[in-house]
Amino acid sequence: MNTSGAGLKRILVVEDEPAISNVCWRVFTTEGFEVDIADNGRVAQDMIEKKQYDLCLVDIRTPEMNGKEFYQWLKEKHPQMEQKVIFTTGDVMGGDTQVFLEQNGRPFLPKPFTPDELRAILPARI
């Protein structure tokens, strides 16, 4: 896994709600990670093309390009990143979201979540 020059692991947070992205930034930087925020999948695409990340925390519902579309793009263009995605969603009970999560088998964190729940979902190996 590539890290920044300072040796920190990098996390890309794809989240359009400033309050949630701020919580993610605060929790992850406190845990020793370098954190970049993208407010939608299009912005995240540009960031992925410029930097390598150890983990992506992706909201399923973002404007312009949602988390599902971003994940499909990631699988095609950067397949090594497919297993480094954790989803967040406020729509776990929605039929298409639940099917998407089950089909892809990626971990997810339902919103709203606490800082402790956010820390707990981090994989031990990153």
PAKEVO-225580 format. One record per atom (N, C-alpha, C): residue in one letter; residue number from 0; atom name; x, y, z. Coordinates in nm, 3 decimals. Atoms other than C-alpha are relative to their C-alpha. Layout:
<site res="a" n="NUM" atom="CA" u="X" v="Y" w="Z"/>
...
END
This chain:
<site res="m" n="0" atom="N" u="0.084" v="-0.118" w="0.000"/>
<site res="m" n="0" atom="CA" u="0.000" v="0.000" w="0.000"/>
<site res="m" n="0" atom="C" u="0.088" v="0.123" w="0.000"/>
<site res="n" n="1" atom="N" u="-0.076" v="-0.122" w="0.003"/>
<site res="n" n="1" atom="CA" u="0.128" v="0.343" w="-0.081"/>
<site res="n" n="1" atom="C" u="-0.046" v="0.093" w="0.110"/>
<site res="t" n="2" atom="N" u="0.031" v="-0.097" w="-0.103"/>
<site res="t" n="2" atom="CA" u="0.146" v="0.600" w="0.188"/>
<site res="t" n="2" atom="C" u="0.058" v="0.133" w="-0.041"/>
<site res="s" n="3" atom="N" u="-0.053" v="-0.132" w="0.031"/>
<site res="s" n="3" atom="CA" u="0.220" v="0.966" w="0.187"/>
<site res="s" n="3" atom="C" u="0.145" v="0.007" w="0.044"/>
<site res="g" n="4" atom="N" u="-0.140" v="-0.017" w="-0.038"/>
<site res="g" n="4" atom="CA" u="0.571" v="1.100" w="0.236"/>
<site res="g" n="4" atom="C" u="0.020" v="-0.006" w="0.150"/>
<site res="a" n="5" atom="N" u="-0.011" v="0.001" w="-0.146"/>
<site res="a" n="5" atom="CA" u="0.502" v="1.129" w="0.608"/>
<site res="a" n="5" atom="C" u="-0.024" v="-0.140" w="0.057"/>
<site res="g" n="6" atom="N" u="0.022" v="0.136" w="-0.047"/>
<site res="g" n="6" atom="CA" u="0.424" v="0.756" w="0.626"/>
<site res="g" n="6" atom="C" u="-0.141" v="-0.027" w="0.047"/>
<site res="l" n="7" atom="N" u="0.138" v="0.019" w="-0.042"/>
<site res="l" n="7" atom="CA" u="0.055" v="0.803" w="0.695"/>
<site res="l" n="7" atom="C" u="-0.077" v="-0.078" w="-0.105"/>
<site res="k" n="8" atom="N" u="0.093" v="0.067" w="0.091"/>
<site res="k" n="8" atom="CA" u="-0.207" v="0.575" w="0.544"/>
<site res="k" n="8" atom="C" u="-0.102" v="0.102" w="-0.046"/>
<site res="r" n="9" atom="N" u="0.095" v="-0.096" w="0.059"/>
<site res="r" n="9" atom="CA" u="-0.450" v="0.757" w="0.316"/>
<site res="r" n="9" atom="C" u="-0.140" v="-0.059" w="-0.009"/>
<site res="i" n="10" atom="N" u="0.141" v="0.036" w="0.014"/>
<site res="i" n="10" atom="CA" u="-0.828" v="0.745" w="0.331"/>
<site res="i" n="10" atom="C" u="-0.068" v="0.107" w="-0.084"/>
<site res="l" n="11" atom="N" u="0.083" v="-0.090" w="0.079"/>
<site res="l" n="11" atom="CA" u="-1.057" v="0.897" w="0.069"/>
<site res="l" n="11" atom="C" u="-0.143" v="-0.014" w="0.050"/>
<site res="v" n="12" atom="N" u="0.139" v="-0.002" w="-0.045"/>
<site res="v" n="12" atom="CA" u="-1.397" v="0.995" w="0.208"/>
<site res="v" n="12" atom="C" u="-0.082" v="0.066" w="-0.109"/>
<site res="v" n="13" atom="N" u="0.090" v="-0.053" w="0.103"/>
<site res="v" n="13" atom="CA" u="-1.666" v="1.041" w="-0.058"/>
<site res="v" n="13" atom="C" u="-0.134" v="0.025" w="0.068"/>
<site res="e" n="14" atom="N" u="0.115" v="-0.037" w="-0.082"/>
<site res="e" n="14" atom="CA" u="-1.941" v="1.230" w="0.123"/>
<site res="e" n="14" atom="C" u="-0.040" v="0.143" w="-0.031"/>
<site res="d" n="15" atom="N" u="0.047" v="-0.134" w="0.035"/>
<site res="d" n="15" atom="CA" u="-2.158" v="1.529" w="0.029"/>
<site res="d" n="15" atom="C" u="-0.057" v="0.078" w="0.118"/>
<site res="e" n="16" atom="N" u="0.051" v="-0.071" w="-0.117"/>
<site res="e" n="16" atom="CA" u="-2.282" v="1.616" w="0.378"/>
<site res="e" n="16" atom="C" u="0.117" v="0.049" w="0.084"/>
<site res="p" n="17" atom="N" u="-0.116" v="-0.053" w="-0.072"/>
<site res="p" n="17" atom="CA" u="-2.028" v="1.852" w="0.541"/>
<site res="p" n="17" atom="C" u="0.012" v="-0.047" w="0.146"/>
<site res="a" n="18" atom="N" u="-0.007" v="0.042" w="-0.140"/>
<site res="a" n="18" atom="CA" u="-2.121" v="1.752" w="0.897"/>
<site res="a" n="18" atom="C" u="0.059" v="-0.141" w="0.011"/>
<site res="i" n="19" atom="N" u="-0.050" v="0.138" w="-0.004"/>
<site res="i" n="19" atom="CA" u="-2.052" v="1.384" w="0.821"/>
<site res="i" n="19" atom="C" u="0.145" v="-0.006" w="-0.046"/>
<site res="s" n="20" atom="N" u="-0.140" v="0.002" w="0.044"/>
<site res="s" n="20" atom="CA" u="-1.733" v="1.448" w="0.625"/>
<site res="s" n="20" atom="C" u="0.092" v="0.060" w="0.105"/>
<site res="n" n="21" atom="N" u="-0.081" v="-0.057" w="-0.109"/>
<site res="n" n="21" atom="CA" u="-1.607" v="1.665" w="0.913"/>
<site res="n" n="21" atom="C" u="0.023" v="-0.101" w="0.111"/>
<site res="v" n="22" atom="N" u="-0.016" v="0.104" w="-0.102"/>
<site res="v" n="22" atom="CA" u="-1.671" v="1.384" w="1.162"/>
<site res="v" n="22" atom="C" u="0.100" v="-0.105" w="-0.048"/>
<site res="c" n="23" atom="N" u="-0.093" v="0.100" w="0.055"/>
<site res="c" n="23" atom="CA" u="-1.491" v="1.137" w="0.934"/>
<site res="c" n="23" atom="C" u="0.143" v="0.054" w="0.003"/>
<site res="w" n="24" atom="N" u="-0.133" v="-0.061" w="0.001"/>
<site res="w" n="24" atom="CA" u="-1.197" v="1.375" w="0.893"/>
<site res="w" n="24" atom="C" u="0.059" v="0.003" w="0.140"/>
<site res="r" n="25" atom="N" u="-0.047" v="-0.011" w="-0.138"/>
<site res="r" n="25" atom="CA" u="-1.172" v="1.434" w="1.268"/>
<site res="r" n="25" atom="C" u="0.038" v="-0.137" w="0.057"/>
<site res="v" n="26" atom="N" u="-0.026" v="0.135" w="-0.053"/>
<site res="v" n="26" atom="CA" u="-1.194" v="1.063" w="1.359"/>
<site res="v" n="26" atom="C" u="0.123" v="-0.061" w="-0.066"/>
<site res="f" n="27" atom="N" u="-0.110" v="0.066" w="0.070"/>
<site res="f" n="27" atom="CA" u="-0.953" v="0.941" w="1.091"/>
<site res="f" n="27" atom="C" u="0.134" v="0.069" w="0.023"/>
<site res="t" n="28" atom="N" u="-0.127" v="-0.068" w="-0.026"/>
<site res="t" n="28" atom="CA" u="-0.690" v="1.211" w="1.145"/>
<site res="t" n="28" atom="C" u="0.046" v="-0.027" w="0.143"/>
<site res="t" n="29" atom="N" u="-0.034" v="0.034" w="-0.139"/>
<site res="t" n="29" atom="CA" u="-0.703" v="1.142" w="1.520"/>
<site res="t" n="29" atom="C" u="0.059" v="-0.140" w="0.008"/>
<site res="e" n="30" atom="N" u="-0.052" v="0.137" w="0.004"/>
<site res="e" n="30" atom="CA" u="-0.638" v="0.776" w="1.435"/>
<site res="e" n="30" atom="C" u="0.131" v="-0.010" w="-0.080"/>
<site res="g" n="31" atom="N" u="-0.129" v="0.000" w="0.066"/>
<site res="g" n="31" atom="CA" u="-0.329" v="0.878" w="1.237"/>
<site res="g" n="31" atom="C" u="-0.002" v="-0.013" w="-0.151"/>
<site res="f" n="32" atom="N" u="0.012" v="0.011" w="0.145"/>
<site res="f" n="32" atom="CA" u="-0.458" v="0.878" w="0.879"/>
<site res="f" n="32" atom="C" u="0.008" v="0.136" w="-0.067"/>
<site res="e" n="33" atom="N" u="0.014" v="-0.117" w="0.087"/>
<site res="e" n="33" atom="CA" u="-0.418" v="1.132" w="0.601"/>
<site res="e" n="33" atom="C" u="-0.136" v="-0.015" w="-0.066"/>
<site res="v" n="34" atom="N" u="0.138" v="0.010" w="0.048"/>
<site res="v" n="34" atom="CA" u="-0.773" v="1.213" w="0.487"/>
<site res="v" n="34" atom="C" u="-0.025" v="0.104" w="-0.109"/>
<site res="d" n="35" atom="N" u="0.048" v="-0.088" w="0.105"/>
<site res="d" n="35" atom="CA" u="-0.901" v="1.360" w="0.162"/>
<site res="d" n="35" atom="C" u="-0.151" v="-0.017" w="-0.010"/>
<site res="i" n="36" atom="N" u="0.146" v="0.001" w="0.010"/>
<site res="i" n="36" atom="CA" u="-1.266" v="1.452" w="0.112"/>
<site res="i" n="36" atom="C" u="-0.041" v="0.034" w="-0.143"/>
<site res="a" n="37" atom="N" u="0.061" v="-0.028" w="0.131"/>
<site res="a" n="37" atom="CA" u="-1.458" v="1.435" w="-0.218"/>
<site res="a" n="37" atom="C" u="-0.150" v="0.008" w="0.022"/>
<site res="d" n="38" atom="N" u="0.143" v="-0.012" w="-0.027"/>
<site res="d" n="38" atom="CA" u="-1.817" v="1.557" w="-0.224"/>
<site res="d" n="38" atom="C" u="-0.088" v="-0.078" w="-0.098"/>
<site res="n" n="39" atom="N" u="0.075" v="0.090" w="0.087"/>
<site res="n" n="39" atom="CA" u="-1.917" v="1.321" w="-0.506"/>
<site res="n" n="39" atom="C" u="0.098" v="-0.092" w="-0.073"/>
<site res="g" n="40" atom="N" u="-0.083" v="0.097" w="0.069"/>
<site res="g" n="40" atom="CA" u="-1.791" v="1.036" w="-0.721"/>
<site res="g" n="40" atom="C" u="0.087" v="0.058" w="-0.109"/>
<site res="r" n="41" atom="N" u="-0.082" v="-0.063" w="0.105"/>
<site res="r" n="41" atom="CA" u="-1.669" v="1.263" w="-1.003"/>
<site res="r" n="41" atom="C" u="0.128" v="0.058" w="0.059"/>
<site res="v" n="42" atom="N" u="-0.117" v="-0.058" w="-0.067"/>
<site res="v" n="42" atom="CA" u="-1.438" v="1.451" w="-0.768"/>
<site res="v" n="42" atom="C" u="0.091" v="-0.113" w="0.048"/>
<site res="a" n="43" atom="N" u="-0.078" v="0.115" w="-0.048"/>
<site res="a" n="43" atom="CA" u="-1.329" v="1.118" w="-0.619"/>
<site res="a" n="43" atom="C" u="0.078" v="-0.066" w="-0.113"/>
<site res="q" n="44" atom="N" u="-0.072" v="0.057" w="0.115"/>
<site res="q" n="44" atom="CA" u="-1.237" v="0.987" w="-0.965"/>
<site res="q" n="44" atom="C" u="0.129" v="0.077" w="-0.025"/>
<site res="d" n="45" atom="N" u="-0.119" v="-0.083" w="0.023"/>
<site res="d" n="45" atom="CA" u="-0.998" v="1.279" w="-1.016"/>
<site res="d" n="45" atom="C" u="0.104" v="-0.024" w="0.108"/>
<site res="m" n="46" atom="N" u="-0.093" v="0.020" w="-0.112"/>
<site res="m" n="46" atom="CA" u="-0.845" v="1.221" w="-0.673"/>
<site res="m" n="46" atom="C" u="0.068" v="-0.136" w="-0.010"/>
<site res="i" n="47" atom="N" u="-0.056" v="0.135" w="0.016"/>
<site res="i" n="47" atom="CA" u="-0.797" v="0.847" w="-0.736"/>
<site res="i" n="47" atom="C" u="0.104" v="-0.003" w="-0.111"/>
<site res="e" n="48" atom="N" u="-0.096" v="-0.004" w="0.111"/>
<site res="e" n="48" atom="CA" u="-0.619" v="0.928" w="-1.062"/>
<site res="e" n="48" atom="C" u="0.131" v="0.066" w="0.041"/>
<site res="k" n="49" atom="N" u="-0.119" v="-0.075" w="-0.042"/>
<site res="k" n="49" atom="CA" u="-0.373" v="1.154" w="-0.878"/>
<site res="k" n="49" atom="C" u="0.074" v="-0.060" w="0.120"/>
<site res="k" n="50" atom="N" u="-0.058" v="0.057" w="-0.122"/>
<site res="k" n="50" atom="CA" u="-0.312" v="0.965" w="-0.551"/>
<site res="k" n="50" atom="C" u="-0.046" v="-0.143" w="0.017"/>
<site res="q" n="51" atom="N" u="0.044" v="0.134" w="-0.037"/>
<site res="q" n="51" atom="CA" u="-0.326" v="0.614" w="-0.418"/>
<site res="q" n="51" atom="C" u="-0.051" v="0.003" w="0.143"/>
<site res="y" n="52" atom="N" u="0.064" v="0.003" w="-0.132"/>
<site res="y" n="52" atom="CA" u="-0.546" v="0.538" w="-0.119"/>
<site res="y" n="52" atom="C" u="0.001" v="-0.142" w="0.056"/>
<site res="d" n="53" atom="N" u="0.002" v="0.128" w="-0.071"/>
<site res="d" n="53" atom="CA" u="-0.542" v="0.262" w="0.138"/>
<site res="d" n="53" atom="C" u="-0.143" v="-0.044" w="0.030"/>
<site res="l" n="54" atom="N" u="0.140" v="0.029" w="-0.030"/>
<site res="l" n="54" atom="CA" u="-0.918" v="0.286" w="0.194"/>
<site res="l" n="54" atom="C" u="-0.087" v="0.111" w="-0.058"/>
<site res="c" n="55" atom="N" u="0.099" v="-0.098" w="0.044"/>
<site res="c" n="55" atom="CA" u="-1.224" v="0.459" w="0.046"/>
<site res="c" n="55" atom="C" u="-0.128" v="-0.023" w="0.080"/>
<site res="l" n="56" atom="N" u="0.129" v="0.002" w="-0.069"/>
<site res="l" n="56" atom="CA" u="-1.527" v="0.538" w="0.261"/>
<site res="l" n="56" atom="C" u="-0.096" v="0.076" w="-0.090"/>
<site res="v" n="57" atom="N" u="0.081" v="-0.055" w="0.109"/>
<site res="v" n="57" atom="CA" u="-1.803" v="0.598" w="0.006"/>
<site res="v" n="57" atom="C" u="-0.148" v="0.002" w="0.037"/>
<site res="d" n="58" atom="N" u="0.144" v="-0.015" w="-0.018"/>
<site res="d" n="58" atom="CA" u="-2.153" v="0.735" w="0.060"/>
<site res="d" n="58" atom="C" u="-0.068" v="-0.047" w="-0.128"/>
<site res="i" n="59" atom="N" u="0.070" v="0.053" w="0.117"/>
<site res="i" n="59" atom="CA" u="-2.393" v="0.554" w="-0.171"/>
<site res="i" n="59" atom="C" u="-0.077" v="0.110" w="-0.074"/>
<site res="r" n="60" atom="N" u="0.080" v="-0.105" w="0.065"/>
<site res="r" n="60" atom="CA" u="-2.599" v="0.868" w="-0.237"/>
<site res="r" n="60" atom="C" u="0.076" v="0.133" w="0.004"/>
<site res="t" n="61" atom="N" u="-0.062" v="-0.131" w="0.017"/>
<site res="t" n="61" atom="CA" u="-2.397" v="1.164" w="-0.362"/>
<site res="t" n="61" atom="C" u="-0.045" v="0.057" w="-0.134"/>
<site res="p" n="62" atom="N" u="0.042" v="-0.060" w="0.127"/>
<site res="p" n="62" atom="CA" u="-2.481" v="1.414" w="-0.638"/>
<site res="p" n="62" atom="C" u="0.103" v="-0.026" w="-0.111"/>
<site res="e" n="63" atom="N" u="-0.080" v="0.014" w="0.122"/>
<site res="e" n="63" atom="CA" u="-2.338" v="1.401" w="-0.991"/>
<site res="e" n="63" atom="C" u="0.035" v="-0.144" w="-0.033"/>
<site res="m" n="64" atom="N" u="-0.033" v="0.142" w="0.017"/>
<site res="m" n="64" atom="CA" u="-2.194" v="1.051" w="-0.955"/>
<site res="m" n="64" atom="C" u="-0.015" v="-0.064" w="0.137"/>
<site res="n" n="65" atom="N" u="0.024" v="0.059" w="-0.132"/>
<site res="n" n="65" atom="CA" u="-2.329" v="0.837" w="-0.673"/>
<site res="n" n="65" atom="C" u="0.102" v="-0.109" w="0.031"/>
<site res="g" n="66" atom="N" u="-0.096" v="0.100" w="-0.045"/>
<site res="g" n="66" atom="CA" u="-2.137" v="0.577" w="-0.475"/>
<site res="g" n="66" atom="C" u="-0.004" v="-0.130" w="-0.079"/>
<site res="k" n="67" atom="N" u="0.011" v="0.122" w="0.081"/>
<site res="k" n="67" atom="CA" u="-2.270" v="0.287" w="-0.682"/>
<site res="k" n="67" atom="C" u="0.074" v="0.017" w="-0.133"/>
<site res="e" n="68" atom="N" u="-0.066" v="-0.028" w="0.127"/>
<site res="e" n="68" atom="CA" u="-2.152" v="0.447" w="-1.006"/>
<site res="e" n="68" atom="C" u="0.152" v="0.011" w="0.019"/>
<site res="f" n="69" atom="N" u="-0.142" v="-0.014" w="-0.029"/>
<site res="f" n="69" atom="CA" u="-1.819" v="0.538" w="-0.851"/>
<site res="f" n="69" atom="C" u="0.064" v="-0.138" w="0.023"/>
<site res="y" n="70" atom="N" u="-0.052" v="0.135" w="-0.027"/>
<site res="y" n="70" atom="CA" u="-1.771" v="0.179" w="-0.728"/>
<site res="y" n="70" atom="C" u="0.016" v="-0.080" w="-0.129"/>
<site res="q" n="71" atom="N" u="-0.010" v="0.070" w="0.128"/>
<site res="q" n="71" atom="CA" u="-1.842" v="0.039" w="-1.076"/>
<site res="q" n="71" atom="C" u="0.121" v="0.051" w="-0.080"/>
<site res="w" n="72" atom="N" u="-0.116" v="-0.060" w="0.068"/>
<site res="w" n="72" atom="CA" u="-1.588" v="0.281" w="-1.225"/>
<site res="w" n="72" atom="C" u="0.130" v="-0.049" w="0.064"/>
<site res="l" n="73" atom="N" u="-0.119" v="0.043" w="-0.073"/>
<site res="l" n="73" atom="CA" u="-1.336" v="0.188" w="-0.957"/>
<site res="l" n="73" atom="C" u="0.035" v="-0.145" w="-0.033"/>
<site res="k" n="74" atom="N" u="-0.023" v="0.142" w="0.033"/>
<site res="k" n="74" atom="CA" u="-1.379" v="-0.185" w="-1.028"/>
<site res="k" n="74" atom="C" u="0.059" v="-0.015" w="-0.140"/>
<site res="e" n="75" atom="N" u="-0.049" v="0.009" w="0.138"/>
<site res="e" n="75" atom="CA" u="-1.315" v="-0.126" w="-1.399"/>
<site res="e" n="75" atom="C" u="0.138" v="0.062" w="-0.017"/>
<site res="k" n="76" atom="N" u="-0.123" v="-0.076" w="0.023"/>
<site res="k" n="76" atom="CA" u="-1.032" v="0.129" w="-1.382"/>
<site res="k" n="76" atom="C" u="0.110" v="-0.028" w="0.101"/>
<site res="h" n="77" atom="N" u="-0.097" v="0.023" w="-0.108"/>
<site res="h" n="77" atom="CA" u="-0.862" v="0.043" w="-1.051"/>
<site res="h" n="77" atom="C" u="-0.044" v="-0.123" w="0.081"/>
<site res="p" n="78" atom="N" u="0.054" v="0.119" w="-0.067"/>
<site res="p" n="78" atom="CA" u="-0.958" v="-0.317" w="-0.966"/>
<site res="p" n="78" atom="C" u="0.070" v="-0.033" w="0.132"/>
<site res="q" n="79" atom="N" u="-0.071" v="0.025" w="-0.125"/>
<site res="q" n="79" atom="CA" u="-0.694" v="-0.330" w="-0.692"/>
<site res="q" n="79" atom="C" u="-0.065" v="0.076" w="0.117"/>
<site res="m" n="80" atom="N" u="0.067" v="-0.079" w="-0.103"/>
<site res="m" n="80" atom="CA" u="-0.911" v="-0.077" w="-0.501"/>
<site res="m" n="80" atom="C" u="-0.136" v="-0.059" w="0.042"/>
<site res="e" n="81" atom="N" u="0.133" v="0.054" w="-0.026"/>
<site res="e" n="81" atom="CA" u="-1.230" v="-0.285" w="-0.510"/>
<site res="e" n="81" atom="C" u="-0.017" v="-0.050" w="0.143"/>
<site res="q" n="82" atom="N" u="0.009" v="0.056" w="-0.136"/>
<site res="q" n="82" atom="CA" u="-1.156" v="-0.456" w="-0.178"/>
<site res="q" n="82" atom="C" u="0.033" v="0.102" w="0.108"/>
<site res="k" n="83" atom="N" u="-0.036" v="-0.105" w="-0.096"/>
<site res="k" n="83" atom="CA" u="-1.063" v="-0.126" w="-0.014"/>
<site res="k" n="83" atom="C" u="-0.113" v="0.101" w="0.018"/>
<site res="v" n="84" atom="N" u="0.115" v="-0.090" w="-0.008"/>
<site res="v" n="84" atom="CA" u="-1.414" v="0.024" w="-0.020"/>
<site res="v" n="84" atom="C" u="-0.090" v="-0.043" w="0.114"/>
<site res="i" n="85" atom="N" u="0.103" v="0.016" w="-0.102"/>
<site res="i" n="85" atom="CA" u="-1.648" v="0.065" w="0.275"/>
<site res="i" n="85" atom="C" u="-0.108" v="0.103" w="-0.034"/>
<site res="f" n="86" atom="N" u="0.109" v="-0.091" w="0.034"/>
<site res="f" n="86" atom="CA" u="-1.990" v="0.216" w="0.204"/>
<site res="f" n="86" atom="C" u="-0.065" v="0.057" w="0.126"/>
<site res="t" n="87" atom="N" u="0.089" v="-0.057" w="-0.101"/>
<site res="t" n="87" atom="CA" u="-2.201" v="0.449" w="0.414"/>
<site res="t" n="87" atom="C" u="-0.132" v="0.028" w="-0.070"/>
<site res="t" n="88" atom="N" u="0.130" v="-0.028" w="0.060"/>
<site res="t" n="88" atom="CA" u="-2.571" v="0.495" w="0.358"/>
<site res="t" n="88" atom="C" u="-0.105" v="0.028" w="0.107"/>
<site res="g" n="89" atom="N" u="0.117" v="-0.025" w="-0.084"/>
<site res="g" n="89" atom="CA" u="-2.881" v="0.639" w="0.516"/>
<site res="g" n="89" atom="C" u="-0.120" v="-0.076" w="-0.053"/>
<site res="d" n="90" atom="N" u="0.108" v="0.067" w="0.072"/>
<site res="d" n="90" atom="CA" u="-3.086" v="0.411" w="0.292"/>
<site res="d" n="90" atom="C" u="0.019" v="-0.151" w="-0.002"/>
<site res="v" n="91" atom="N" u="-0.025" v="0.144" w="-0.004"/>
<site res="v" n="91" atom="CA" u="-3.007" v="0.057" w="0.407"/>
<site res="v" n="91" atom="C" u="-0.126" v="-0.080" w="-0.032"/>
<site res="m" n="92" atom="N" u="0.123" v="0.075" w="0.020"/>
<site res="m" n="92" atom="CA" u="-3.371" v="-0.046" w="0.391"/>
<site res="m" n="92" atom="C" u="-0.054" v="0.013" w="-0.142"/>
<site res="g" n="93" atom="N" u="0.045" v="-0.015" w="0.138"/>
<site res="g" n="93" atom="CA" u="-3.419" v="0.078" w="0.034"/>
<site res="g" n="93" atom="C" u="0.037" v="-0.124" w="-0.080"/>
<site res="g" n="94" atom="N" u="-0.019" v="0.126" w="0.071"/>
<site res="g" n="94" atom="CA" u="-3.457" v="-0.224" w="-0.194"/>
<site res="g" n="94" atom="C" u="0.124" v="-0.005" w="-0.088"/>
<site res="d" n="95" atom="N" u="-0.113" v="0.005" w="0.092"/>
<site res="d" n="95" atom="CA" u="-3.200" v="-0.131" w="-0.459"/>
<site res="d" n="95" atom="C" u="0.133" v="0.016" w="0.074"/>
<site res="t" n="96" atom="N" u="-0.124" v="-0.015" w="-0.078"/>
<site res="t" n="96" atom="CA" u="-2.942" v="-0.022" w="-0.199"/>
<site res="t" n="96" atom="C" u="0.035" v="-0.130" w="0.070"/>
<site res="q" n="97" atom="N" u="-0.025" v="0.126" w="-0.070"/>
<site res="q" n="97" atom="CA" u="-2.979" v="-0.342" w="0.000"/>
<site res="q" n="97" atom="C" u="0.050" v="-0.106" w="-0.098"/>
<site res="v" n="98" atom="N" u="-0.044" v="0.096" w="0.102"/>
<site res="v" n="98" atom="CA" u="-2.947" v="-0.553" w="-0.317"/>
<site res="v" n="98" atom="C" u="0.143" v="0.030" w="-0.042"/>
<site res="f" n="99" atom="N" u="-0.134" v="-0.041" w="0.039"/>
<site res="f" n="99" atom="CA" u="-2.639" v="-0.355" w="-0.423"/>
<site res="f" n="99" atom="C" u="0.103" v="-0.043" w="0.105"/>
<site res="l" n="100" atom="N" u="-0.093" v="0.036" w="-0.108"/>
<site res="l" n="100" atom="CA" u="-2.472" v="-0.407" w="-0.083"/>
<site res="l" n="100" atom="C" u="0.018" v="-0.151" w="0.010"/>
<site res="e" n="101" atom="N" u="-0.009" v="0.147" w="-0.007"/>
<site res="e" n="101" atom="CA" u="-2.553" v="-0.779" w="-0.080"/>
<site res="e" n="101" atom="C" u="0.078" v="-0.055" w="-0.118"/>
<site res="q" n="102" atom="N" u="-0.068" v="0.050" w="0.119"/>
<site res="q" n="102" atom="CA" u="-2.430" v="-0.831" w="-0.437"/>
<site res="q" n="102" atom="C" u="0.150" v="0.025" w="0.005"/>
<site res="n" n="103" atom="N" u="-0.141" v="-0.036" w="0.000"/>
<site res="n" n="103" atom="CA" u="-2.100" v="-0.656" w="-0.377"/>
<site res="n" n="103" atom="C" u="0.075" v="-0.048" w="0.123"/>
<site res="g" n="104" atom="N" u="-0.062" v="0.058" w="-0.118"/>
<site res="g" n="104" atom="CA" u="-2.034" v="-0.796" w="-0.032"/>
<site res="g" n="104" atom="C" u="0.100" v="0.090" w="0.071"/>
<site res="r" n="105" atom="N" u="-0.091" v="-0.094" w="-0.067"/>
<site res="r" n="105" atom="CA" u="-1.854" v="-0.483" w="0.086"/>
<site res="r" n="105" atom="C" u="-0.060" v="0.041" w="0.134"/>
<site res="p" n="106" atom="N" u="0.053" v="-0.048" w="-0.129"/>
<site res="p" n="106" atom="CA" u="-1.882" v="-0.366" w="0.446"/>
<site res="p" n="106" atom="C" u="-0.070" v="0.135" w="-0.018"/>
<site res="f" n="107" atom="N" u="0.067" v="-0.130" w="0.005"/>
<site res="f" n="107" atom="CA" u="-2.114" v="-0.075" w="0.511"/>
<site res="f" n="107" atom="C" u="-0.034" v="0.045" w="0.140"/>
<site res="l" n="108" atom="N" u="0.032" v="-0.063" w="-0.127"/>
<site res="l" n="108" atom="CA" u="-2.196" v="0.164" w="0.789"/>
<site res="l" n="108" atom="C" u="-0.128" v="0.081" w="-0.019"/>
<site res="p" n="109" atom="N" u="0.124" v="-0.076" w="0.015"/>
<site res="p" n="109" atom="CA" u="-2.557" v="0.281" w="0.823"/>
<site res="p" n="109" atom="C" u="0.010" v="0.136" w="0.071"/>
<site res="k" n="110" atom="N" u="0.006" v="-0.133" w="-0.060"/>
<site res="k" n="110" atom="CA" u="-2.614" v="0.651" w="0.892"/>
<site res="k" n="110" atom="C" u="-0.128" v="0.010" w="0.083"/>
<site res="p" n="111" atom="N" u="-0.115" v="-0.071" w="-0.057"/>
<site res="p" n="111" atom="CA" u="-2.627" v="0.808" w="1.136"/>
<site res="p" n="111" atom="C" u="0.089" v="-0.097" w="0.077"/>
<site res="f" n="112" atom="N" u="-0.093" v="0.083" w="-0.074"/>
<site res="f" n="112" atom="CA" u="-2.316" v="0.659" w="1.290"/>
<site res="f" n="112" atom="C" u="0.079" v="0.085" w="0.098"/>
<site res="t" n="113" atom="N" u="-0.078" v="-0.070" w="-0.102"/>
<site res="t" n="113" atom="CA" u="-2.105" v="0.748" w="1.590"/>
<site res="t" n="113" atom="C" u="0.149" v="-0.008" w="-0.036"/>
<site res="p" n="114" atom="N" u="-0.145" v="0.011" w="0.022"/>
<site res="p" n="114" atom="CA" u="-1.731" v="0.813" w="1.592"/>
<site res="p" n="114" atom="C" u="0.054" v="-0.138" w="0.037"/>
<site res="d" n="115" atom="N" u="-0.045" v="0.134" w="-0.038"/>
<site res="d" n="115" atom="CA" u="-1.685" v="0.481" w="1.773"/>
<site res="d" n="115" atom="C" u="-0.035" v="-0.104" w="-0.106"/>
<site res="e" n="116" atom="N" u="0.039" v="0.093" w="0.107"/>
<site res="e" n="116" atom="CA" u="-1.878" v="0.295" w="1.501"/>
<site res="e" n="116" atom="C" u="0.089" v="0.020" w="-0.122"/>
<site res="l" n="117" atom="N" u="-0.089" v="-0.030" w="0.112"/>
<site res="l" n="117" atom="CA" u="-1.664" v="0.469" w="1.240"/>
<site res="l" n="117" atom="C" u="0.138" v="-0.062" w="0.023"/>
<site res="r" n="118" atom="N" u="-0.130" v="0.062" w="-0.032"/>
<site res="r" n="118" atom="CA" u="-1.343" v="0.359" w="1.414"/>
<site res="r" n="118" atom="C" u="-0.008" v="-0.153" w="-0.010"/>
<site res="a" n="119" atom="N" u="0.014" v="0.146" w="-0.006"/>
<site res="a" n="119" atom="CA" u="-1.476" v="0.004" w="1.457"/>
<site res="a" n="119" atom="C" u="-0.006" v="-0.063" w="-0.138"/>
<site res="i" n="120" atom="N" u="0.014" v="0.060" w="0.133"/>
<site res="i" n="120" atom="CA" u="-1.540" v="-0.046" w="1.084"/>
<site res="i" n="120" atom="C" u="0.134" v="0.001" w="-0.076"/>
<site res="l" n="121" atom="N" u="-0.131" v="-0.002" w="0.066"/>
<site res="l" n="121" atom="CA" u="-1.177" v="0.028" w="0.991"/>
<site res="l" n="121" atom="C" u="0.060" v="-0.140" w="0.000"/>
<site res="p" n="122" atom="N" u="-0.063" v="0.132" w="0.002"/>
<site res="p" n="122" atom="CA" u="-1.012" v="-0.292" w="0.874"/>
<site res="p" n="122" atom="C" u="0.133" v="0.002" w="0.076"/>
<site res="a" n="123" atom="N" u="-0.124" v="0.007" w="-0.079"/>
<site res="a" n="123" atom="CA" u="-0.725" v="-0.403" w="1.096"/>
<site res="a" n="123" atom="C" u="0.125" v="0.003" w="-0.089"/>
<site res="r" n="124" atom="N" u="-0.119" v="0.014" w="0.085"/>
<site res="r" n="124" atom="CA" u="-0.495" v="-0.453" w="0.797"/>
<site res="r" n="124" atom="C" u="0.042" v="0.126" w="-0.073"/>
<site res="i" n="125" atom="N" u="-0.047" v="-0.119" w="0.072"/>
<site res="i" n="125" atom="CA" u="-0.477" v="-0.098" w="0.666"/>
<site res="i" n="125" atom="C" u="0.099" v="0.078" w="0.083"/>
END
